[in-house]
Amino acid sequence: MTERELRVFDDLDGLVDAAVSLFLEERPRTIALSGGSTPKPVYERLAEQDYPWAEVEVFFGDERCVPPEHPDSNFRMANEALLSKVTTRVHAMYDCDPALYEADLRSVFGDGVPAFDLTFMGIGDDGHTASLFPGKPALDVRDRWVTSVPEPGMPPPHPRLTLTFPVLDAARLALFLVAGESKRERLHQLMTDADIPAARVHANRIVVLAERAAAG
């Protein structure tokens, strides 16, 4: 099992500062973004940094099958917070075609399993990460890098696309961002390697940045 490094902060600002500092220390050139509310202030802060964004390939860990301007779109959030403010190479996922996105990954990483420098990760209220939900077939996909999730089983009920565990496991650094008291049980399960999808990520290095309310 990959050791998970837990760092706890009194508030969200501390978590954001730590995430940005770690990003600048690691200086990733290939990244996978996550959706959700917690990464947004991190992306906003990253947009303010003097960073060689033109050298970065930006992918997504998952996406809802909605137009890019839709309120539930991960791309829309990331674009408003970060991507529209920097010049970088963006590989959007909203076409919701797993074969097309896998071809996009191959164009950057070649034929070996994509190994991202950094993947942003979160934990859902049901323990999911990316769009890998408990009890869904996507959990067991090992022969593809990208797969469809037609019925995620939680709102909003859009079909989704997600990277699979072989890709998430190949990452040099998986950075989990966890905030809010509602995530306390799931964070405990992640740190104790319980049977939730988030705990099945075994990247080369895993850092968990948690708000005090989530850590307990």
Secondary structure as a PSIPRED ss2 file (coil, helix, strand):
# PSIPRED VFORMAT (PSIPRED V4.0)

   1 M C   1.000  0.000  0.000
   2 T C   1.000  0.000  0.000
   3 E C   1.000  0.000  0.000
   4 R E   0.000  0.000  1.000
   5 E E   0.000  0.000  1.000
   6 L E   0.000  0.000  1.000
   7 R E   0.000  0.000  1.000
   8 V E   0.000  0.000  1.000
   9 F E   0.000  0.000  1.000
  10 D C   1.000  0.000  0.000
  11 D C   1.000  0.000  0.000
  12 L H   0.000  1.000  0.000
  13 D H   0.000  1.000  0.000
  14 G H   0.000  1.000  0.000
  15 L H   0.000  1.000  0.000
  16 V H   0.000  1.000  0.000
  17 D H   0.000  1.000  0.000
  18 A H   0.000  1.000  0.000
  19 A H   0.000  1.000  0.000
  20 V H   0.000  1.000  0.000
  21 S H   0.000  1.000  0.000
  22 L H   0.000  1.000  0.000
  23 F H   0.000  1.000  0.000
  24 L H   0.000  1.000  0.000
  25 E H   0.000  1.000  0.000
  26 E H   0.000  1.000  0.000
  27 R C   1.000  0.000  0.000
  28 P C   1.000  0.000  0.000
  29 R C   1.000  0.000  0.000
  30 T E   0.000  0.000  1.000
  31 I E   0.000  0.000  1.000
  32 A E   0.000  0.000  1.000
  33 L E   0.000  0.000  1.000
  34 S C   1.000  0.000  0.000
  35 G C   1.000  0.000  0.000
  36 G C   1.000  0.000  0.000
  37 S C   1.000  0.000  0.000
  38 T C   1.000  0.000  0.000
  39 P H   0.000  1.000  0.000
  40 K H   0.000  1.000  0.000
  41 P H   0.000  1.000  0.000
  42 V H   0.000  1.000  0.000
  43 Y H   0.000  1.000  0.000
  44 E H   0.000  1.000  0.000
  45 R H   0.000  1.000  0.000
  46 L H   0.000  1.000  0.000
  47 A C   1.000  0.000  0.000
  48 E C   1.000  0.000  0.000
  49 Q C   1.000  0.000  0.000
  50 D C   1.000  0.000  0.000
  51 Y C   1.000  0.000  0.000
  52 P C   1.000  0.000  0.000
  53 W H   0.000  1.000  0.000
  54 A H   0.000  1.000  0.000
  55 E H   0.000  1.000  0.000
  56 V C   1.000  0.000  0.000
  57 E E   0.000  0.000  1.000
  58 V E   0.000  0.000  1.000
  59 F E   0.000  0.000  1.000
  60 F E   0.000  0.000  1.000
  61 G C   1.000  0.000  0.000
  62 D E   0.000  0.000  1.000
  63 E E   0.000  0.000  1.000
  64 R E   0.000  0.000  1.000
  65 C C   1.000  0.000  0.000
  66 V C   1.000  0.000  0.000
  67 P C   1.000  0.000  0.000
  68 P C   1.000  0.000  0.000
  69 E C   1.000  0.000  0.000
  70 H C   1.000  0.000  0.000
  71 P C   1.000  0.000  0.000
  72 D C   1.000  0.000  0.000
  73 S C   1.000  0.000  0.000
  74 N H   0.000  1.000  0.000
  75 F H   0.000  1.000  0.000
  76 R H   0.000  1.000  0.000
  77 M H   0.000  1.000  0.000
  78 A H   0.000  1.000  0.000
  79 N H   0.000  1.000  0.000
  80 E H   0.000  1.000  0.000
  81 A H   0.000  1.000  0.000
  82 L C   1.000  0.000  0.000
  83 L H   0.000  1.000  0.000
  84 S H   0.000  1.000  0.000
  85 K H   0.000  1.000  0.000
  86 V C   1.000  0.000  0.000
  87 T C   1.000  0.000  0.000
  88 T C   1.000  0.000  0.000
  89 R E   0.000  0.000  1.000
  90 V E   0.000  0.000  1.000
  91 H C   1.000  0.000  0.000
  92 A C   1.000  0.000  0.000
  93 M C   1.000  0.000  0.000
  94 Y C   1.000  0.000  0.000
  95 D C   1.000  0.000  0.000
  96 C C   1.000  0.000  0.000
  97 D C   1.000  0.000  0.000
  98 P H   0.000  1.000  0.000
  99 A H   0.000  1.000  0.000
 100 L H   0.000  1.000  0.000
 101 Y H   0.000  1.000  0.000
 102 E H   0.000  1.000  0.000
 103 A H   0.000  1.000  0.000
 104 D H   0.000  1.000  0.000
 105 L H   0.000  1.000  0.000
 106 R H   0.000  1.000  0.000
 107 S H   0.000  1.000  0.000
 108 V H   0.000  1.000  0.000
 109 F H   0.000  1.000  0.000
 110 G C   1.000  0.000  0.000
 111 D C   1.000  0.000  0.000
 112 G C   1.000  0.000  0.000
 113 V C   1.000  0.000  0.000
 114 P C   1.000  0.000  0.000
 115 A C   1.000  0.000  0.000
 116 F C   1.000  0.000  0.000
 117 D C   1.000  0.000  0.000
 118 L E   0.000  0.000  1.000
 119 T E   0.000  0.000  1.000
 120 F E   0.000  0.000  1.000
 121 M E   0.000  0.000  1.000
 122 G C   1.000  0.000  0.000
 123 I C   1.000  0.000  0.000
 124 G C   1.000  0.000  0.000
 125 D C   1.000  0.000  0.000
 126 D C   1.000  0.000  0.000
 127 G C   1.000  0.000  0.000
 128 H C   1.000  0.000  0.000
 129 T E   0.000  0.000  1.000
 130 A C   1.000  0.000  0.000
 131 S C   1.000  0.000  0.000
 132 L E   0.000  0.000  1.000
 133 F C   1.000  0.000  0.000
 134 P C   1.000  0.000  0.000
 135 G C   1.000  0.000  0.000
 136 K C   1.000  0.000  0.000
 137 P H   0.000  1.000  0.000
 138 A H   0.000  1.000  0.000
 139 L H   0.000  1.000  0.000
 140 D H   0.000  1.000  0.000
 141 V C   1.000  0.000  0.000
 142 R C   1.000  0.000  0.000
 143 D C   1.000  0.000  0.000
 144 R C   1.000  0.000  0.000
 145 W C   1.000  0.000  0.000
 146 V E   0.000  0.000  1.000
 147 T E   0.000  0.000  1.000
 148 S E   0.000  0.000  1.000
 149 V E   0.000  0.000  1.000
 150 P C   1.000  0.000  0.000
 151 E C   1.000  0.000  0.000
 152 P C   1.000  0.000  0.000
 153 G C   1.000  0.000  0.000
 154 M C   1.000  0.000  0.000
 155 P C   1.000  0.000  0.000
 156 P C   1.000  0.000  0.000
 157 P C   1.000  0.000  0.000
 158 H C   1.000  0.000  0.000
 159 P C   1.000  0.000  0.000
 160 R E   0.000  0.000  1.000
 161 L E   0.000  0.000  1.000
 162 T E   0.000  0.000  1.000
 163 L E   0.000  0.000  1.000
 164 T C   1.000  0.000  0.000
 165 F H   0.000  1.000  0.000
 166 P H   0.000  1.000  0.000
 167 V H   0.000  1.000  0.000
 168 L H   0.000  1.000  0.000
 169 D H   0.000  1.000  0.000
 170 A H   0.000  1.000  0.000
 171 A C   1.000  0.000  0.000
 172 R C   1.000  0.000  0.000
 173 L C   1.000  0.000  0.000
 174 A E   0.000  0.000  1.000
 175 L E   0.000  0.000  1.000
 176 F E   0.000  0.000  1.000
 177 L E   0.000  0.000  1.000
 178 V E   0.000  0.000  1.000
 179 A C   1.000  0.000  0.000
 180 G C   1.000  0.000  0.000
 181 E H   0.000  1.000  0.000
 182 S H   0.000  1.000  0.000
 183 K H   0.000  1.000  0.000
 184 R H   0.000  1.000  0.000
 185 E H   0.000  1.000  0.000
 186 R H   0.000  1.000  0.000
 187 L H   0.000  1.000  0.000
 188 H H   0.000  1.000  0.000
 189 Q H   0.000  1.000  0.000
 190 L H   0.000  1.000  0.000
 191 M H   0.000  1.000  0.000
 192 T C   1.000  0.000  0.000
 193 D C   1.000  0.000  0.000
 194 A C   1.000  0.000  0.000
 195 D C   1.000  0.000  0.000
 196 I C   1.000  0.000  0.000
 197 P H   0.000  1.000  0.000
 198 A H   0.000  1.000  0.000
 199 A H   0.000  1.000  0.000
 200 R H   0.000  1.000  0.000
 201 V C   1.000  0.000  0.000
 202 H C   1.000  0.000  0.000
 203 A C   1.000  0.000  0.000
 204 N C   1.000  0.000  0.000
 205 R C   1.000  0.000  0.000
 206 I E   0.000  0.000  1.000
 207 V E   0.000  0.000  1.000
 208 V E   0.000  0.000  1.000
 209 L E   0.000  0.000  1.000
 210 A E   0.000  0.000  1.000
 211 E E   0.000  0.000  1.000
 212 R H   0.000  1.000  0.000
 213 A H   0.000  1.000  0.000
 214 A H   0.000  1.000  0.000
 215 A H   0.000  1.000  0.000
 216 G C   1.000  0.000  0.000
